[in-house]
Amino acid sequence: GFLAVIGIIGLAGVIVNSSIVLVSFIENLRENSDMSLEECLVKGASMRLRPILLTTITTVTALVPTAYGLGGYDPMLVSITLAMAWGLMFGTILTLIIVPCGYAVLEDFQSLIEKLSISVTRWGEKVNS
C-alpha cells in the first residue's frame, strides 16, 4: 500500500547514506595511502562493517515489535515497518557487497575508457602524419 511506499522511500535514504559514507571512506583511503584498489575496497568495507551493522541491527530491532504487533497492533503502521525492516536487512547486504564491487567495476571501466582514448589519439596521429 501507500504507507509501504513511504517506508521504502525512508529506507532508500538510509541505504544511500550508508553507501555514500562507504564510498567516501574508500576514496579517502585511496588518496591517503599507497594501497591498491582491492586493498582499499576490502579495508574500507571491513572498517565500515561495524557501523553499518549496528545501524541496521538497532533500527530493525526497534521496528520489529511494531511490525509484528508485539505489545499492540496498528494495521496502518505494519506495512511501513515491515517494508523498512526487511528492506534494511536486504539493503545492508547490498551496501556491504554490491557497492564495493560496483566501485571496482566502475574503476575498471574508467581505466578502459582512458586506454581506448589514448589508443584513438595515437591512431589519429598516425593517420594525420
N, C-alpha and C positions, 0 to 999 in steps of 0.2 A: 504494500500500500504506500500511500504518500509519506507516512512517517518513516517507513523503511528507507525511502529515498533520501529523506533528511538525515537519517543515520549514516547512510553511505557517503553523503557529502561531508559530514563531520569526520567520518573515518578517513576519507581521502586527505583531509587536512593533516591528520596525524601521520599518515603514511608518507605523504610528500615531505613533511617536515623532517621525519627521520631520514628519508633518502637524501635530502639536501644537506643535512648535517653530516651524513656519512660521506658523500661526495666531496664536500668541503674539507673534511678531515683527511681524506685520501690525497686531495690536491695539496694540502699543507705538508703532508709527509713527502710528496714528490718534490716540492720546491725546497724543503729544508733538509733533505738528506740525499745521500748518493745511492739509495736503494733502487733496485729495478722496479718496473711497473708491477710485476707479480708480487714482489715482496711488499710493496706499498699497499696493494689491494688486500693481501692476507693480513698484514699488520693492522691496517685501518679497520677492516671488518671485525677482527678479533678484539681490538680495543674498544670499538663501539658496541660490541655484543652485549655487555652487561647493561649499559644504559637503555638500549633498545628493548632488551628482555624485561628489565624492571618496569619500564613504561607499559609494556604490553601486559605483564602479569598484574600490576596494580589496577590498570584500567579494566581488564577482563574480570578480575576479582570483584571490583566494585559493580560491574554490570550484571553479573550472573544472578544475584538474588532478585533483581528486578525482572530480568529476562525470564526466569523460571518460576516466578511467583513465590519465592521464599519470604515469608513474613508479610505477605499481602500480594494481591494480584490486580494489575491495572491493564486491561486489554489494549489501551491506547499506547502504552509505553513498551509493551512486549516486542512489537515489531522493530522499533527503533533500537532497543537494547540488544536484541538478537542480531540484527544486522551489524551493529558496531562490534559486538563481542566476537562473533565468528569471523567477520571481515578483518578485524585487527589481528587475530591469530594467523590468518592466511597471509595478510599483508606484511606481517613481521618476517615470515619466511621469504617472501618476495624481496623485502628490503635487504635482508642479510645475504641472499644468494644471487638473485637476479640483478640487482643494482651493480655490484662489483663485476659481474660477468658482462653486463651491458657496457660498463665503463671500459673494460678491456677490449670489447668488440669495437667500440667507437674509436678508441686509440689506434687499433689496428687498421680500421677503415681510413682514418685520417692520415696515417703514415703511407698507406697505399695510394691515396689521392696525391700526396706530396711526391711520391716516387713517379707516378704517372705524369704529373705536371712537369717534372724535371725531364722525363723522357721525351715528352712532346716538345718542350722548349729546345732540347738538343736536336731533335729530329728537324724542327723548323729551321735551326741554324744551319744544318747540313744542306737542306733544300735550298736555302737562300744563298749559299756560297758556291 
